[in-house]
Amino acid sequence: MANQVVLHTEFKEIPVLHRGKVRDIYDLGKHLLIVATDRISAFDVVLPDGIPQKGRVLNQISAFWFKTLEGIVAHHMISTRLEEFPRVPKNLANVLRGRAMVVSRAKPLLVECIVRGYLSGSGWNEYQEKGSVSGIPLPAGLKESQKLETPLFTPSTKAEVGVHDENIDFAGAVKILGRELAEGIRTASLKLYQKAASMAEKKGIIIADTKFEFGLDEGGKLILIDEVLTPDSSRFWPVAGYSPGGAQKSFDKQFVRDYLLSIRWDKKPPAPNLPPEVIQRTSEKYVEAFERLTGKKLET
C-alpha cells in the first residue's frame, strides 16, 4: 500500500466498526484505529476513483492541527505511531504508515460545526436569496468570496452516508444539544478557526470556511474528533490572486466539484469516473496544501 491508491481496507486481525465516505474505523478495544483511505466524495456521493496520497494528507494534516490547537480544546488523537500499540499488528503498522491514527473513543455530537470566514458555497447561495447566512442577517452588497467582518458559526445536522446534511441556525443546534453544549461548541469552533486561519494566511493559504466535529469522551468532556482543517473539510484558497467577486482558485476538492459541475452530472449515484488529469491535479493540490501549512514533507 506504500504508493498504491487505497480505496478499501480490510484486516482479519482487527474488526471493522464503521466505514464512512473516506475513513475506515477499526475496533481496538479501549481505542479506535482510524484509517484515511484515498476515497473522495462530492455532493455526498463517493466517486469510483481514488486520489493518490489523499488519505495520507488527511491523516497527517489532521495530526498537525490536533497538536497545534490542543491549547484551545482537547482532542481524541492518541498517536500516529501505530507500532507503539500492541493491538495493532506490526505488519499493519507498516502498511498503514502515514495514513492512520489511534484515537480515544467518544460519543459524536449530532451537529456539524461549520465556521465561515468568507462568503462562499451554500452561504453565498443563501445570502443571494435571503440576505443572510444560516439565518444571520448580513449587510447588503457583499460579493461572492468576500471576507466577512467576523467569522460566522453556521451549524448543520450530521447525516448518514448518502444523505445530505441540512443547514440549521443556532437555535436548531440548541434544540438538538441543549444550550450549554451548543454554546460550548460555538465558542470552541470560532476560536479554532480564528487561530488556524491566522496561521494559514502567513503560509499563503486562506481558510475560507471549515467544518469541525466534536464528541464527548467517557467522562463527558467535550473533545475535538474526526478530521481537522483538511482539504476535505475546508475551503483552502491561495492568498496570491485572491479577488472577491467570484469563485476562487482552490487547494481543496472544489477542483473535483467544478469538473463534475462542468459535465452536468446530476449529483446522484453512480458517480462518473474522473479523467487522469483531474485525479493527478487534485492529488498535487492536496499535497501542496499539506506542505505549505505544515512546512513538512508528506510521510509515505
N, C-alpha and C positions, 0 to 999 in steps of 0.2 A: 504493500500500500504506500510505499515511500513516495512515489511520484505519480501513481495512477489516480484517476478520478474515482472517488468513493461515493457511490450513490446509496449503498445499503450496507449495514453491518449486522453480523450475527455471530455470537460466540457461544460454543457449547459449555464453556467454563463458567459463564455468569448469565443469569436470566435477564431478558429484556423486560423493562417495566412499561415503556411507552415510546412510541415513535411520533415525533412532531413533523412539521414541514421540513425541517433541516436537521434536527437533533434526534439521536437515538439515546435513550436513557436506560441504564442498567442498574440492577439492584445489587449493592454491595453490603446489604445488611444495615448497619448503622448509617452508612453513607450511600451516595449515588455516584455513578460514573456517567458523565455527560459527554457524548461523542458528537462533534460537529462534522457532519458529512459535507459533501460538495453539492448537495441538492440546492436548487434555487426555486423560489416561488415568486409568482407575480399575480396580482389581483386575486390572492388567496388560492391559487392553483399551483401545484408543484409541477415544474416543467420536466420533460423527459431527459433533458441534457444537464449534466453537471458542469460546474465551473472549476477548472483546475486551481488548487491551493485555497479555494474559498473557505473550506472548513478550518484550515489552519489559521487563516486570517481572523475568522470569527472568534476562535478559541483564544488565540494569543492577544488579540486586541481587547477582548473582554478581561483577560487576566491582567493586562496592563492597567485598565481603568479600575478594576476592583481594588488593586493595590494603591493606585494613585488617589482614589476618592474615599478610602476607608475611614478617613477622619470625619467624614460627613455622616455616613451611615454604615452599619455593619453589613457584611455580605456573606453569601453561602460558600464561597470558594475555600477549599481546604488546601489543595495543591494541584499543580500541573505536572509534578514529578511522580508519574504513576508507579515507577519502580520502587517507591518508598512504601507502597501499600500492599500488605500481604494478600489481600483478597483479589488483587489484580495480577494474574499470572505474568511471569517475566516476558513470555513471547508476545502477549498482548500489549504490554507496556512499550515494547519496541515498535510494534506495528502501529500503535496509536500515538506515537511521539508527535507532539506539536498540535494535535487536533482533539485532545480530550482533557478533562479535569475532573478531579474528585471533589464533590460538594457535600455539604451537610443537608439533611432533609429539611423541608419546610412545607407549610401549607400555603399554596399560592392564593393570593387575593384575586377576586374575580373582577378586577378593574385594571385596565392597562393605563399607564401614566404617560401621556403624551405632553411634551413641552415644545412650544413653538416660539422661536425667536424671530422668525421671518414668515411672511405671508405667502404660503405655497400649498400645493396639493389640495386636499379636501377643505382646508382652511380658506384658501383663496376662492374656492368654488362657493362656499357658504357666504363669504364676505360679498362676493358679486351679487348674490341673490338677496341677502338679508342685511348686509352691513355689519355683520357680527361674525365671531368665530366661537363655536361651542356655546352660543348664547351670550357671549361677552361682546357688547357694542364697541365698535371701533370708529375712529374718525373717518369722515368721507374723503374720497380722493386718493386713497392708498393705491400703490401699484403692486402688481404681481412680483413676488420675491423681495419686497421692501422689508427692511429691518423694522421690527415693532419697537415701540418706545420702551416697553417692558415685556419680558417673555410671558407667555400665557400657558397656564395649566389647563389642558383640554382632554379630559379622560375619555376612555371608551370602554365598552363591555369587552370581556375576553371570551372569544368564541372558539368552538371546536374547529379542527382542521376541515377546510372546505366550506366553512360558514363565515360570512362577513362580520367583522367587528362593527359595532354601532357607536357612533359618537354620542356622548351624553354630556350634560352640563354638570357643574359641581354638585348641584342638588341631587342629581341622579347618582353620583358617587356616594353621597351621604346616605341615600336611601339603601344602597347595597351594603355599605361598610359600617355605617354609623358615623357620627360627626367626628369623634376623636381620631379614629383611624383615617378617615378621609382627609382631615386637616394634616395629619402626620405625613401621609404620602405626598400631599401637595407641597408642603414645606420642603421635604427631602428632595423631591423631583426638581423643584426650582433651584435649590442650592447646588445639586449635582450638575444640572445643565449650565448654570452660570459659571461655575469653576471650569468645567470641561470646555465650554465654548471659548472662554478667555485663553485657556492654554492652547487650544487648537488653532485659534486665529494667529497666534505667534508662530505657528508651524505652517501657515499658509492655507489653512482649511477653515471654512465657515461651517459650523454645525447649524444648519437651518432649523431643524427640528429633530426630535428623537423620542424614543419610547422606552420607558423603564417598567420593570415588573418587580413587585415586592411580594414577600411572603412572611409568615410568622414561624419562628423556629419553635423547638419543642417547649421552650419556656414562655412562648407567646410574645417574644421580642420581634419587632419589625426589622427585616433584613432585605437587602437587595439580592435578587435572584436572576436566573436565566442568562441573558446576554446584556452587555452594557456598551452603548455608544459605538456600535459596529456599523459597517456599511449596509447591513440588512435592516437595522432598527433605526437608522438615521438618514437624513439627507446631508451629504457632505458636498460642499461646493468649493472650488478653488477661489482663494482671495483674489488672485490675479484674474482680471477680466470680469469680476462681479459687476453687474449692472442691472439694477431693478427696472422692471417694466416688461418682463417676460420670463420664460424658463431659463435656468442657468445650466452651464456645464456641470457635470457631477462626477464624484468618485464612488458612487453607490450603484445600486441595481436599477436606478432610474434609467440608465442606459439600456437595460433589457426591456423595461416597461415601454420606453419610447419606440424601440424596434417593434414590439408586439402591437402597439397602437398604430404604427405605420402600415402594418399589413392587415389592419382592421379585424384582428381576432376578436371574437365575441366574448372573451373572458370566461368561457365555460370549458370544462374538460371534454375531450382530451386537448391538452395544450400542444401547439406546434413545436417542431424542432427549431433550434436556433442555428443560424449559419455559423460556420467555423470562425469567421472573423469577429462576430459578435461575442462568441464564447471567449476567444483569446483576448479581445479588448477589455471585456468585463473582468477577466482574471487579472490583467495588468492593472486595472483601476483599483481593485481590492488590495493588491499587494502594495501599490504605491501609497494608498491611504494609510495602511499599517506602518510602512516605513517612515512616512512623513510624521505621523503622530507620535510614534514611539522612539524614532531615531535609531531603531534596530533593524537588523536583517531578519526575515522570517525564518523560524526554525523549521527545517524539513527533515 
